């Protein structure tokens, strides 16, 4: 299966120094919604070839959702409307033509608010600006994807529920920053289900481990087989005889990489409830714990009915991405 590009995980090289913590503390909080980018650009050009090129990059389809959603939502403002209020948006792109002898992309952090990401795209002509955009597709997406995750990761770390964090550390030898709203639904011998339930949505996290025996365990078929066995055993659906499983009609997208020298195998796909009508997106991280010769499975899912699911999935993903393996020996169940 062809691997997709892990845009979220690419490291971005910033071209400027960050303001000191003292200055950041004086900046106001940002405005704007999660996943939203304000583009400061002539409205006619935004509707033309240059603007369309930018929209194609940043409004490309978010991977592995049941309905099509863009990576980001864009708002266009002309330069004359770029006021003190609009300068407080959390994500901003400023397109400048003819103000520089260079064709370049500059990234600035916390310019008018904190946390905030501002990207300047400068060129001598609009065709040259369009070329810059097309040559830097991955970078542009990665900058703002990282910015979105950084906000959530920082929040989760500051507000992590200590009880859940302590329980997971004792049981699995991992640190995971789980924010308010989540509670443990199931805590079995080698399986924990943590969920954040509201009248309209459900965001859940599964954690389980199993022995590592060979490299071929890190494959789509092996991961899905193990996943489905675990879900059938522990995750019952709303009707008699129903249970969560992986949707087989849409093969998951796969990716692999190292995080702090730890091998991670990632799947993104769709789940469903067998013998019922529920479903939604999921993310699965299979992490190789070499010290204990085991695989740690961290999985997140979203159920949101007819609502858009991108932001809910990013929130769950931010919890999973906070994981760290710790060296303390587990104390087991009590």
HELIX and SHEET records of a PDB file:
HELIX    1   1 UNK A    7  UNK A    9  5                                   3    
HELIX    2   2 UNK A   21  UNK A   26  1                                   6    
HELIX    3   3 UNK A   43  UNK A   46  1                                   4    
HELIX    4   4 UNK A   49  UNK A   58  1                                  10    
HELIX    5   5 UNK A   79  UNK A   81  5                                   3    
HELIX    6   6 UNK A   86  UNK A   88  5                                   3    
HELIX    7   7 UNK A  126  UNK A  135  1                                  10    
HELIX    8   8 UNK A  137  UNK A  159  1                                  23    
HELIX    9   9 UNK A  162  UNK A  172  1                                  11    
HELIX   10  10 UNK A  215  UNK A  217  5                                   3    
HELIX   11  11 UNK A  220  UNK A  234  1                                  15    
HELIX   12  12 UNK A  290  UNK A  292  5                                   3    
HELIX   13  13 UNK A  310  UNK A  320  1                                  11    
SHEET    1   A 5 UNK A  73  UNK A  77  0                                        
SHEET    2   A 5 UNK A  36  UNK A  40  1                                        
SHEET    3   A 5 UNK A  91  UNK A  97  1                                        
SHEET    4   A 5 UNK A 117  UNK A 123  1                                        
SHEET    5   A 5 UNK A 104  UNK A 109 -1                                        
SHEET    1   B 2 UNK A 174  UNK A 175  0                                        
SHEET    2   B 2 UNK A 324  UNK A 325 -1                                        
SHEET    1   C 7 UNK A 183  UNK A 188  0                                        
SHEET    2   C 7 UNK A 191  UNK A 197 -1                                        
SHEET    3   C 7 UNK A 202  UNK A 211 -1                                        
SHEET    4   C 7 UNK A 294  UNK A 303 -1                                        
SHEET    5   C 7 UNK A 279  UNK A 289 -1                                        
SHEET    6   C 7 UNK A 262  UNK A 274 -1                                        
SHEET    7   C 7 UNK A 243  UNK A 246 -1                                        
SHEET    1   D 7 UNK A 183  UNK A 188  0                                        
SHEET    2   D 7 UNK A 191  UNK A 197 -1                                        
SHEET    3   D 7 UNK A 202  UNK A 211 -1                                        
SHEET    4   D 7 UNK A 294  UNK A 303 -1                                        
SHEET    5   D 7 UNK A 279  UNK A 289 -1                                        
SHEET    6   D 7 UNK A 262  UNK A 274 -1                                        
SHEET    7   D 7 UNK A 253  UNK A 259 -1                                        
END                                                                             
